[in-house]
């Protein structure tokens, strides 16, 4: 057997040596199948695998569908069983209710029947008694007829009548006795009550007497103690006087020993006097020191109050905003009184002397100037101060004619014109006052109708984002935003320029109105509205559902600088009056986009959601 040569083997076969002369040949797949056939076989294999997976998935889906159908069927059967059970229970309950109702009806009918039977039995018994009476009466009549008595039928009836009257009389006596017995019982109860009241009064009187006696004993004891104290004091005074007399007597001895004793007694008296004087000075110094401390504390508190709450808040940049009240109601009263006095004085001047009349006209001219400062023409368009001043100047020129005698001037005509001016001013004042009062009343009617949401309460909290403790101390939260009819000098809120805003957080509420107030600008307070919030941007957070909270930013509202003191904005017009709001942020913007602000009144009115 030739040895195997691995280098000399056919390319188409792979020879493997086996036992003996046998060998196994393994075919080469590359020679058996082509590449296209292999690819096709792999593709068929993959297709078969995909088909198998699809069939398996289909079977699983069918199994799941069967399970779902089975679960749905079981659920439907359970629902049907539940419905049947409920219907059965409802039917049983209805049956029990019906049976109970029938039983109740039967019971009531039985009660009615028993009652009816009882009434019938009572009526039958009464009828039997009456029949027996009639029968007895007839028997007596028959007996009277049969026996041939001397009594006639009339006498028998009269006898029966008398017996009936006797019976009725007896019943009346019994009723009368019963009433007397009840009356006696009532009288006994009343008497017992009076006795109890008397005993109570006696007890109270005794307590009062005991109390008075105790107080008298206490007063007597106190008086005795005071008398004892007085006797003790008098005794001590006598002993002191006696000791003083003894000292004075001891001063009498002469000689070296006597002089020495006198000097010792004098020195002891001096020490006692000095000690008493020292105590007096000490007490006096303490009182003076306490008075000085109290005075300094009061002055310090007054200055702190004046600086922090009266003189205003300096805005960023160092300028101080000083704004006075726009129209004090007392001004109207004073102006009316001044015009009334001028009118009376004008009516009295009808002589040829013109100086008093000229003085009155100048006084009126001064009042018109004062009125123009207190009620600006911009806020009272019906007033024309220029025309009034021109008319007054014309009157003054008429009273100072050049080249004419004073006697030729008709003072009555001038007086009539002055009265006309005075009437015009009175009408202006009256209309302005009415407008002023109506403006306040409209706003304060809203205050009475709705809640002030940004007032700190247990249902709301006001968050001011301030950057310094000085602002926080000078602007207490509970004193800044509160409605009032008058604005005082300097009481405004100055927010930081970096964040000119404040946020109102509260329980869910429905916003109704926003009230912005700022004093009117006059000649004496020319910068009064320079730092007013001209534009306000409102951002709200509201409950869009039970669990979701949404945010919305509204369009800017404008505070008219030349408008009235209070300006009201309706949240209904802004479309959020029905929202359940939990937070509202107000961003302020001054004129020309400035950030320096001096805010007086910003009030959110609404209703809390119940």
Beta strands, then each sheet from edge to edge (+ up, - down):
strand 1: 15-17
strand 2: 23-25
strand 3: 451-452
strand 4: 460-464
strand 5: 501-517
strand 6: 535-543
strand 7: 549-553
strand 8: 557-558
strand 9: 566-570
strand 10: 581-589
strand 11: 601-608
sheet 1: 1+ 2-
sheet 2: 3+ 11- 5+ 4-
sheet 3: 3+ 11- 5+ 9-
sheet 4: 3+ 11- 5+ 10- 6+ 7-
sheet 5: 3+ 11- 5+ 10- 6+ 8-
end
